[in-house]
Amino acid sequence: MNEKSKQRIDADNAFLRTQTQSMVRDRVLSESDTIAETRDANTARLRELRLQKEAQAREAAAAVLPKPVPQKRPLPD
């Protein structure tokens, strides 16, 4: 009475294969989502650092006084 039919065993095995495939797919998707989130966070951090550096460079360039242009002397007549 406790013995399962071949059909029941086949159904259980098919279910376990499907369940295992689903778990593997979910794990892979979770890992790829984690990688994408990490990459996006790193990209945003690097972009912010680059923008700060560019802003500092613009401020430094604006702070430097331009060299005075020598005045041309009129030619003696």
Residue, then its C-alpha position, 0 to 999 in steps of 0.5 A: m500500500n505504501e508503494k507509489s505507482k510508477q506514474r506517481i514516481d515519474a510525476d514527482n521526479a518531473f516536479l522536482r526537476t522543474q522545481t530545481q530548474s526554477m530555483v537555479r533560474d531564480r538564483v542566477l537572476s538574483e546574482s545578476d541583479t546584485i551584479a547590476e546594482t553593484r555596477d550601477a552604484n559604482t558608476a554613479r559614484l565614479r560619475e559624481l567624483r568625475l563631476q566634482k573634479e571637473a568643477q574643481a578644475r573649472e573653479a581653479a581655471a577661473a581663479v587664475l588671473p589671465k596674463p596682462v596683454p602688453q599695450k602697443r606703443p604708438l610709433p613715433d612720427 
